[in-house]
């Protein structure tokens, strides 16, 4: 396991995200462009990535583990999503329960997972991750889409999309050990390799829209100067530097803020972050 290689991969993806942020600030990544690139990722790059993975050669032992991971992950994601949807009835508004369940249960396993797993574990890790990605697509386009869909909608319609169909085709290719002609493998490889850079560009572009998104909901965000010192204090002494600061902000600001907005009947007009009376933790005050 080469940790340094993984760090390089993370820095590479961070750099791409920052470029996406810069492009959004320059309005090169305008909302119509973001919508179009997002469609390319979902309808072209991701399906090609799944088909590309299906053409790799693995031992029977590895493939046995692949199918086990696929089955267990599909059950876990689907059951977890439906369970969270039902359990969140008491503290999440009805129109946000499906989104809440999806945010908790569906990780970014493809955009960021494949480069990092490849760096750490090589092709063997990618084989196991592929089982999870396939489960992600199956659960996402069945159980989770059912949570979002209208009750009167055609239940088969969400299955007729490139992501789900490519997953079924890839699983058939893997099961029957079918090898496609070299030109098709090259085509899927080139298109599949677009998944990470386009996905990270989109991630960076959407970071720029975070604060405007809050303002559009009528939510003004502010913090007291003492917050900066407390964040530095809580992150001090760990080994990851800026990542520890990011962890503190996510745990004590972003997660409570997301839950506050998701569970509120009406969005708060003001969210103020400040230290508690003991000066040990951050609290959010809403008005």
Beta strands, then each sheet from edge to edge (+ up, - down):
strand 1: 220-223
strand 2: 270-275
strand 3: 282-286
sheet 1: 1+ 2+ 3-
end
